[in-house]
Amino acid sequence: MTDDDGRYVFVNNKKLRMGHTTGTCAAAATKAAALSLITKKNVNSVQIHTPKGIILDLPVEDLSFDEKEAKCAVRKDGGDDIDVTHNTLVYSNVTLTDSGIDIDGGFGVGIVTRKGLDQPVGNAAINRVPRAMIKEVLEDIMFTYGYNGGFKVVISVPAGIDLADKTFNPRLGIEGGISILGTSGIVEPMSEIALINTIKTEMDMRTANGWDTILVVPGNYGKEFTESLPGIDPESAVKCSNFVGEMLDHACSLKKDVLLIGNLGKMVKLAGGIMNTHSRNADCRMEILASNFIMVGGDLETAKEIMNCISTDDALDLINKADLLKEESKLLIDKIEYHVNHRTGGNINTGVIVFSSVYGLLGMTSKAEELLEKVRRQGS
């Protein structure tokens, strides 16, 4: 691999190598198996044109074939964004048929059990783009070699069942294995992209199941707090991690209302208009708390102490000691509501509930109670 072959990106000022997806592996293994059947020769490597426009030469492993059937594998490469499927073998078993191209999943490839995913309920979790890649390589072989018959393709992942528990698949309703994924064919070393896509998928699923108001939490703290709310199922919440802005954008595209419940540690950033709450992008927690403390009549010396706090709960101790917790909480909630509504352009209804691990409920925006009741009704 060379520096100019287009397989490197720069992320956070670091040069990182790209890899290839399980979908690319499935298409490459299918191509190798089909070629061995048609040419009656061993195929040691294949060339794959990915949707991203990058051409890959991939080695083939564990090839076996006879007159009617061939099987081989291509190894997943996560590049410098290694995940649980890195180095996993993705197999394709190709059988000659009379006509058509049939693509299915075998051992270690999950089955879709809930609406709203890329594939219908009951289908193997082989997404649309990998299916198109598989079909494309087979059609190219048919054209090149004048083959007028068909192919049956079964994609399998021997390690898939064990790996699935380490992915989002059980939460998404994909059972029995991993998914064969990839929209570009290439793994770019930016795990944020995959996480945002997972958040969107979960929101799509809620929409497909008839939810008009999507319950969202940043993470486990928010999920645990929802357990204290009567009539709310914490398992129904979508985890948006740090990607509040992207979550709100997708909610607007779905035209679905959002109720966001989160700990002040993240939610305070929304009061400053910060919609990606990861500390790498911006922190400003103490700056926001200290400046708003001044705004509600707090003294300068205490504001300076707030600026030196490590956690928001430590800062709340100082604000509470000054007897301004209620006033500052209300001001923060008002600003959170303003910035969230600014992000959505008022195209959907939003509610935000903010709490502290120490002080409990700090406040909620004007439409939060109404949306909370809608979530209750949806879950009943």
Residue, then its C-alpha position, 0 to 999 in steps of 0.5 A: m500500500t502506498d501513500d498515494d493510493g487513496r487509502y489514507v485519511f487525516v483525522n485529528n491531525k493523524k494519518l490513518r489507514m482505511g480498511h474495507t467493510t464486511g460487505t466488500c469481503a462478501a462481494a470479493a469472496t463471492k467473486a472469487a468463488a464464482l470465478s473458480l466455478i466458471t474458469k475451473k481454476n484456483v483464484n488467489s486474489v480478486q479485484i473489487h471496485t468499491p462504491k467509494g471509487i477505490i479499487l482493492d486487490l484482496p487475497v482469497e483464503d480457504l478456497s474449495f470448489d467442484e463442478k457445481e459449488a465453490k466456497c472461500a473467504v476474504r478477511k475483514d480489515g478495519g484499517d486504523d479503525i479496528d472494531v470487533t469484526h476486524n480480521t474476521l473471515v467472511y465466507s461466500n458459498v456460491t452454487l450454480t443454478d439455472s437462472g437468477i441471482d439469489i443472495d442469502g445469509g448462512f451461519g453467523v449472519g444475523i436475521v432481521t426481526r424488527k421493522g425499520l432496518d435496511q432489510p425487511v423482517g425475516n431477511a438476512a442482515i446483508n444490507r442493500v449496498p453489499r447485496a448490490m456489490i455481490k450482484e454486480v460482480l456476478e453479472d460482470i462474470m456472467f457477461t465476461y464469460g458468456y454464462n447464461g445460468g444463475f447463482k445462489v450465494v450464501i454469505s456466512v461468518p463462522a465467528g459471527i454468533d460470538l461477535a454479535d454480542k459485542t455489537f449493537n445487533p441485539r439491541l437493533g433486533i438482529e438475531g443470530g449473528i453480525s450484519i454484512l454492512g457498508t455503504s462505501g465499501i471502505v472503512e474510514p477510521m472515523s468511528e463517529i460515522a458508524l455510531i451516528n448511523t447506528i443512532k439514525t437506524e434506532m430512530d428509524m426503527r422507532t418510527a417504523n413501529g409507529w412512535d411519534t415521539i422518540l425518547v432519547v438519552p445520551g448514555n447510561y446515566g440518562k437511561e438509569f434516570t428514566e427508570s425513576l419515571p413512572g410508565i417509561d421503559p428505559e429500554s425504549a430510549v435511543k442512545c445518542s451519545n455525544f451527537v445531539g445535533e445529528m440526532l435532532d437533524h435526523a428527527c427533523s428529517l423523520k418529522k418526529d418529536v424528541l424527548l431528550i433526558g440527560n445528566l447536566g454534565k452533558m446537557v449544560k453544553l447545550a445551554g451554550g449551543i454546543m451540539n456535539t458534547h464530546s470534550r474533544n470538540a468543546d467543553c466550557r461546562m464551567e464557563i457556562l455554569a460560572s457565567n450563568f451563576i453571575m447572571v442570576g446574581g451570584d458573586l464573583e468569588t464563587a464564580k471563580e471557584i466554579m471555574n476551578c471545579i472538576s465536575t458539574d456536581d462540584a459546581l452545583d454544590l457551590i451554586n446550592k450553597a449560594d442558594l441560587l440552584k433553582e434560579e440557575s437551573k431555570l436559566l440553563i433550561d431556558k437557554i437549552e430550549y432556545h438552542v435546541n429549538h434553533r437547531t430544529g428550526g421549530n420543525i418538530n417539538t422538543g423536550v429536554i429533561v435535565f438532572s444531576s446524579v446528586y441533586g436529582l431533577l433540575g428542570m425541564t423545558s416547556k414541552a417536556e411534560e407533554l412529550l413525556e406523557k406521549v412517550r408513556r402512551q406509546g409504551s402502554 
